[in-house]
């Protein structure tokens, strides 16, 4: 049922069978605000994320920055399941290591949402893989295509019976970053180690950044005040104001990104 629900949501959002792209944009389209902060990397003693139906902001998701980029994407999709299907009965849900029925539903939904089964089979057919995967390099290709963590790719391939239990167990000991680099993929610095400080301004919701930029431009608050309130540097706030909503983008790049979203 969770997989079917994921298919229905993807169809409603017209995402097709490929990668989901920017999940923040998906949440923004649904009116859901995404927050990020460092909560620790030991998921046996902390949470990977949370859903909260805020009385003023509305549906909100919290993502633990002390995880790999692929795991953070999965967490957004996981919390999206709580927002769409558990909000009528739950004001908030914390995603803990212990799995209750809601968590298992959200995990299954998230897996199908970020890496749809039919999408996997289509990519494999196009690249002449399979029908079973016997090489961890093929897992890397699928992982990078769908922009998920290596572990998520392994689990999804096992669920789809594309990966045998023996290969699943064997591939869990692979070094995905080293293997991806050897295959010619560009490696994000965060893949070597999570550090929420590296995200800096990107940890804030896009709607918040739009409001902050607008407030500074309209001189409601000054750049130093904005920096002090957010814990950012003056240069980061100045760059946000001068270059667009996303740090590091030119005006043209920001416009292209918004059009694609």
N, C-alpha and C positions, 0 to 999 in steps of 0.2 A: 504494500500500500504506500509506503514512504517513497519507493522508487517511482511509482505511478504519479504520486503527487509532484515529485521533482520534474517529471516529464511534462506534467500539466503546467507548472509554473514556467518552465523554459519555453513551452509553446506559447503561453500567454505573453511572455516578454519577447517572443520572436528571436530567441537566441540560437535557433538551429541546433546542430549536433556538434559544433566545434567548441573551442575554448570560450569561456564565459567573459573573457576580457576583464574590464575594470569592474570589480564587484562593488566598489563604492558607488559607481554610477548606477548600478542595478538597485542598490539600496536607496539612493537618492531619488530614483524614478518611483520607488514605492513609498517615498516619504519617510524613510527610516534613517536616523542619524547614526553614524559610526564614530565611536570614540576609541582611542588607542592609548595605552599606557603600559609601562613595564611592571609586571606583577611577579617576576621570578621565573626561572626556567625549569624548576622542579615541579612538574605537573602532578606529582603525588601529594604535594603540600600546598598547591595554589590552584587557580582556575585558568583555563585556556581562554575563556570568554564568558560573557553573560548577556542576557536579554532583560531589558527593563522597560516597562510601559510607564514612562514618566508623565506625571499629571499635566505638565506644561509643554514639554518638548515632544511628547508622544513616544512612538516606538523608537527605542535606542538600543544599539549593540555596543558592547565593550570587547575589545580584542587585546590580548596579552602580547605586548611587543617583544617579549623575551622568548620568541619562537622563530623558527625559520620562516621566510616569506611564503613558502608553499603551505606551511601549517597555518599561517595567519589567514590565507585565502580560504582554506577549508573551514576554519573557525567562523569566518563571516557567513559562509553558506550554512553552517551548523546553526548559528544563532538566528539566521533568516528563517529557518524551519520553525524555531520557537516563536518568532514574531508572527508568522503566517498561520500557525496551527495551534499554538498553545496560549496565545494572548487572551482569548475569551475567558479562560479559567485561571490563568496565572499572571500576576502582576510582574513578577520577575522570575528568571530561571538562571541559576549558576551552573556553568558547565564544569563539572568535577570529573576526576578520574573514575570515580565510582559511577557505573552506568545504570540508571533506572530506565524504565520503559520510554520515557520522554527523550532521554539522551540517546538511546539506541535508535529511536525513530529519527532524531535529528542527524545522527551519524550516517544512517542509510540515505536519508534525503540529501545530505551534503555531498556524499560520494557520487551519487547519480547526477547531482546538479553540476558539479565541477568537472566530472569525467563521465559523461553519459555512455552507457553500454553500446548503443548503436553507433555513437561517434567513435568509440574505440575500434569497433570492427571495421568501420569505414576507413579510418586512417591505416589500419593494418592491411586492408585490401589494397589501398592505393600505393602503399610502400612494400607490398608483396611480403608481408610478415605472416607468420603463422601457418596453419590455424592455431598452433600453440607456440608460446614464446620460450625459447631455450637459451637465449643470449641476454645477459643483463644490459647490454648496449641498447637493445630494442626497448627495454623498460625506460631507459634514459630518454630515448627519442620521444616516447609517448608522454613521459613526465614533463619534458620541456615544452612539448606541443600544447598540452593542456594546462601548463603552468601550475602544477600541483607539487607536493612534496614527493620524494622518492617512496616513502612509506605508503602514502595515499595511493600512488600508482600501483604498488605491489598488491595492496589490499583489494583495489578495484579489479585488477587483472585476475586475482584469485577468485573473487566473487563471481566474475564472468566466466570462470572455468577456462580461461585462456592460459593460466599459469598453473602447473601442477603443484601439489603440496610440497614435493621434494625440491622443486626449483624455487618455490616461495621461501622455503626455509634456507636454501643455499644463498639466494640473492639478498637476504636480510643482512648478511655480513659484508656486502659490497660497500665500496667507498664511492658514493654517488657523485660527490663534487669532483674528486680526482678523475673518475671515469668520464664525467661530462666534459671536463677540460681536455682530456685526451681525445675526445670526439669532436673538438673544435667549438664547443659552446662557450659563450661569454659567461663568466662567473661573476655574480653579484658579490660585493664584499661581505654582505650580510650572511651569505651562504657559508662562510668560513666561521662565523660566530655571531650570535645575535647581540645587538647593542641598541637599545631603544633611543639612546642619545643620537645615534646616527640618523634617526628619522626626524628629529627636531620638529620643524614646522609641519611636516607631513602627518604627524600624529593627531593633528586637529581635524575635525570634520570640515568638509569643503564649504558647507553653508556658514560655518563659523568664520572661516578665512575670508569669505566674500563680505560678511558683515564687518569684520575687522578692517579689511582693506577700504571698504566704503566709509567707515567711521574716520579713518585717518585722512582719506582724500577730502572728506567734507569738513575736516579740522574739528571734529567732535572730540577726538582725543589726539594727542601728539604721538610721534613715533617712539620717543623714550617711554611714554606712559604705556603704550601698547606692548612694548618689549618687557616692561616691568610686570605687567599683568599676566603675560603669557609665559614668562620665564625664558624668552628668546633673546637673542642679541639684537642690538639696534640695526646692524647690517642685515639680518634676516628679515626684519620687519620692513626695512627700506626696500629690500629686493622684492618682497611680496607686493608692495605698493607700486613699485615702478615697472615690474615685469609681468604682472598678471596674477591670477588666483593661485597658480601652482608655481612654487619656487623653481628657478632654473629654466623657465620657459620664456621665450620671446612672445610678443603679442601675437605674431602669426602662428606660432606653435600652440599657444593657448586656444586660439580660435579654431585651429584644425582639430585639437583634442576635443573641444566642446562639440564640434560638428560630428565627429566620429562617435562620441558618447551618445 
